[in-house]
Amino acid sequence: MKYIGPHVHTAGGVHAAPANASSVGATGFGIFTKNQRQWNSRPLETNVIDAFKKNMELYGYEPKAVLVHDSYLINIGNPDNDKRSRSIDALIDEAKRCEALGLALLNIHPGSGVNAIDASGCVAIIAESLNAVLDKTNGVTIVLEATAGQGSGVGGRFEELAGIIDIVEDKARVGVCIDTCHIFAAGYDIREAEGYSSVMAEFDRIVGFKYIRGLHLNDAKSALGSRLDRHESIGKGHIGIGAFKLLMEDARFDGIPCVLETPNEEGWGEEVEMLKKMAIGR
């Protein structure tokens, strides 16, 4: 079974997420546990934590069906020690918020060398930062999101994701999230069956499907290899509907959150239903 649903809103509190996901027929979902564009946020209150867990049970969601996304401000690949330290502390806080909510998957953008160091140097810094985060947290897996390869960001090549994992000490608590828009923009062509099979074989050889912990389902506004992170609704972008059918039929993505980050929220219900039917159809 695939856990399919959008990255839902948490207006009024994170405890609202399960109801929001259920309203579009989702079997899984993504969330932020705090404002993603601010460094600081109030700690989760006990009543909010209790309400979230109660609503998870009420609406029939297991913790493994939820993929949390960290703050957009965090950059654990920054070569500046002070700025990186702030990001590490923020990521530790994010992980502890997941712990409090009973959630185990925390998705992050790997990081950027901010044009000050090369990719290999940034990979090493990211991995050592993750070692520090994992040492101070428990029970939460950090999920590295494949990126579009924009600017000096790391994660646009499978080799970079593998390089981070190689250096992380606790490999049981690190994973990968494939974002369809991102890998397409990074040059991985998954539109047709032959190309899809080739890309997934390359991923398995370089990273390994044993590390898959999440999937972001987004079509792409920009062309193959553009290195531009521009999401589009399923079937309305340059990737097209065929790739998503292949993904939904691929049992290697069973048992993980498959999260929509598409721009037309009014269409989420239709997208979820379509993807669920594709998954059942295999």
C-alpha positions in Angstrom: 0.0 0.0 0.0 1.1 3.5 -0.8 0.3 6.4 1.6 -0.9 9.1 -0.9 -1.9 12.6 0.0 -0.9 16.3 -0.2 1.3 18.4 2.0 -1.6 19.8 4.1 -2.2 23.0 5.9 -1.9 23.3 9.7 -3.7 26.6 10.2 -5.0 26.6 13.8 -2.4 24.1 14.9 -0.7 20.9 13.7 -3.5 18.9 15.2 -5.7 20.0 12.3 -3.6 18.1 9.7 -5.3 14.7 9.9 -8.8 16.2 9.2 -7.4 18.3 6.4 -5.9 15.2 4.8 -9.0 13.2 5.2 -11.1 15.8 3.5 -9.4 15.1 0.2 -9.4 11.3 0.6 -5.7 11.0 1.5 -4.2 7.8 2.9 -1.1 9.7 4.0 0.1 13.3 4.0 3.0 15.8 4.6 3.2 18.6 7.1 5.3 21.3 8.6 5.3 21.2 12.4 6.2 24.9 12.7 6.3 28.0 10.4 8.6 27.0 7.7 9.9 30.5 7.1 10.8 31.5 10.6 13.8 30.3 12.8 11.9 30.4 16.1 8.6 28.9 17.0 6.8 28.2 20.2 7.2 24.7 21.6 4.4 22.3 20.9 1.9 22.4 23.8 0.8 19.2 25.4 -2.8 19.7 24.5 -1.8 20.2 20.8 0.3 17.0 20.9 -2.5 15.1 22.5 -5.0 16.4 20.0 -2.8 15.5 17.0 -2.4 11.9 18.2 -6.1 11.6 18.9 -6.9 12.9 15.4 -4.4 10.6 13.8 -6.3 7.7 15.4 -9.7 9.2 14.7 -9.0 9.6 10.9 -7.1 6.3 10.6 -3.6 7.5 9.9 -0.5 5.6 11.0 2.7 7.6 11.9 4.5 6.0 9.0 2.0 7.6 6.6 3.3 11.1 7.5 6.3 12.9 6.0 7.3 16.0 8.0 9.2 18.7 6.1 11.7 21.0 7.9 12.1 24.8 7.7 13.2 26.3 4.4 15.8 28.4 6.3 17.8 25.4 7.5 21.1 24.8 5.7 23.3 22.3 7.4 25.8 22.4 4.5 26.8 26.0 5.1 30.6 26.3 5.5 30.1 29.2 7.9 30.4 27.7 11.3 28.0 30.0 13.1 25.3 29.9 10.4 25.7 26.1 10.2 25.4 25.8 14.0 22.2 27.7 14.0 20.8 25.3 11.3 21.9 22.3 13.2 20.2 23.5 16.4 17.1 24.2 14.3 17.1 20.8 12.8 17.5 19.2 16.2 14.4 21.2 17.3 12.5 19.9 14.2 13.4 16.3 15.1 12.3 16.7 18.7 9.0 18.1 17.5 8.6 15.0 15.4 9.4 12.9 18.4 6.8 14.6 20.5 4.1 14.0 17.8 5.1 10.4 17.5 6.3 10.9 13.9 9.5 9.3 12.5 10.2 10.8 9.1 11.7 14.3 8.8 12.4 15.4 5.2 15.1 18.0 4.6 16.8 19.7 1.6 20.4 18.4 2.0 22.1 21.8 2.0 24.1 24.3 0.0 27.7 25.4 0.0 26.5 29.0 -0.8 29.1 29.2 -3.6 31.9 29.1 -1.1 32.9 25.4 -1.4 32.5 22.6 -4.0 29.9 19.9 -3.9 32.2 17.2 -2.4 33.1 19.6 0.5 29.5 20.4 1.1 28.6 16.7 1.1 31.1 16.1 3.9 29.8 19.1 5.9 26.2 17.9 5.6 27.0 14.4 6.7 28.9 15.6 9.8 26.0 18.0 10.6 23.6 15.0 10.4 25.9 13.0 12.7 25.5 15.8 15.3 21.7 16.0 14.8 21.3 12.2 15.1 23.5 12.1 18.2 21.2 14.5 20.0 17.8 13.0 18.9 16.0 9.7 19.1 13.7 7.7 16.8 13.6 10.1 13.9 15.0 9.3 10.5 16.3 12.3 8.5 15.2 12.0 4.9 17.3 13.6 2.3 15.3 15.1 -0.6 16.6 14.8 -4.1 16.9 18.4 -5.4 16.7 20.0 -8.8 20.4 21.0 -8.7 19.8 24.7 -8.6 22.7 26.9 -7.7 25.2 25.4 -5.3 22.7 23.2 -3.6 23.6 19.5 -3.1 21.3 16.6 -3.9 20.8 17.1 -7.7 22.8 14.0 -8.4 22.3 10.5 -6.9 26.0 10.4 -6.2 25.7 13.3 -3.8 23.0 11.7 -1.8 25.0 8.5 -1.6 28.1 10.4 -0.6 26.2 11.9 2.4 24.8 8.5 3.4 28.3 7.0 3.2 29.6 9.4 5.9 26.6 9.3 8.2 27.3 7.0 11.1 23.8 5.8 12.0 22.6 4.6 8.6 19.4 3.2 10.1 18.3 6.8 10.6 19.0 8.3 7.2 16.9 7.9 4.1 16.0 9.5 0.8 12.9 11.2 -0.7 12.6 11.2 -4.5 10.9 14.3 -5.8 9.6 13.8 -9.4 9.9 17.4 -10.4 13.3 17.8 -8.9 14.9 14.7 -10.5 13.4 15.6 -13.8 14.7 19.1 -13.6 18.1 17.6 -12.6 18.1 15.6 -15.9 16.7 12.2 -15.0 14.1 11.4 -17.6 11.3 9.3 -16.2 8.6 10.0 -18.8 8.6 6.7 -20.6 8.9 3.1 -19.3 12.4 2.6 -20.7 13.8 5.8 -19.2 12.0 5.3 -15.9 13.5 1.8 -15.6 17.0 3.1 -16.4 16.7 6.0 -13.8 15.4 3.7 -11.1 18.1 1.2 -11.8 20.7 4.0 -11.5 19.2 5.1 -8.2 19.3 1.6 -6.9 22.9 1.1 -8.0 24.2 4.3 -6.6 22.0 4.9 -3.5 19.9 1.8 -3.0 16.1 1.4 -2.7 16.6 0.3 0.9 17.0 4.0 1.7 13.7 5.1 0.2 11.6 6.7 2.9 9.4 9.2 0.9 8.2 10.3 -2.5 7.2 13.8 -3.6 4.7 13.7 -6.5 5.0 16.8 -8.6 4.8 17.5 -12.3 7.3 20.1 -13.7 6.7 23.5 -15.2 10.2 23.5 -16.5 11.9 21.3 -19.1 14.1 18.3 -18.5 17.5 19.3 -17.2 16.4 22.9 -16.5 17.6 22.7 -12.9 14.6 24.8 -12.0 12.3 23.7 -9.1 8.9 24.6 -10.5 6.0 22.4 -9.5 3.0 21.7 -11.7 -0.2 19.7 -11.2 -0.1 16.0 -12.1 -0.3 15.5 -15.9 -0.2 19.2 -16.7 3.6 19.7 -16.9 6.6 18.5 -18.9 6.7 15.1 -17.1 3.2 14.0 -18.0 0.8 11.4 -16.6 2.7 8.3 -17.7 5.5 8.6 -15.2 3.1 8.8 -12.3 1.4 5.7 -13.4 4.8 3.9 -13.5 5.5 5.2 -10.0 2.2 4.1 -8.6 2.6 0.6 -10.1 6.1 0.3 -8.7 6.0 -1.8 -5.5 9.4 -0.4 -4.4 7.5 2.7 -3.3 4.9 0.8 -1.2 4.7 1.6 2.5 6.0 5.1 2.4 4.4 8.6 2.3 3.8 9.7 -1.4 3.2 13.4 -0.9 1.7 15.8 -3.4 3.2 19.4 -3.4 1.2 20.5 -6.5 0.1 24.1 -6.8 -3.7 23.8 -7.4 -5.1 22.9 -4.0 -8.6 22.7 -5.3 -7.5 19.8 -7.5 -5.9 17.7 -4.6 -8.9 15.5 -4.2 -8.9 14.6 -7.9 -5.2 14.0 -7.9 -5.3 11.8 -4.8 -8.1 9.7 -6.3 -6.4 9.3 -9.6 -3.1 8.2 -8.0 -4.9 5.8 -5.7 -6.6 4.2 -8.7 -3.3 3.9 -10.5 -1.8 2.1 -7.4 -4.6 -0.3 -7.1 -4.6 -0.9 -10.9 -1.2 -2.6 -10.8 
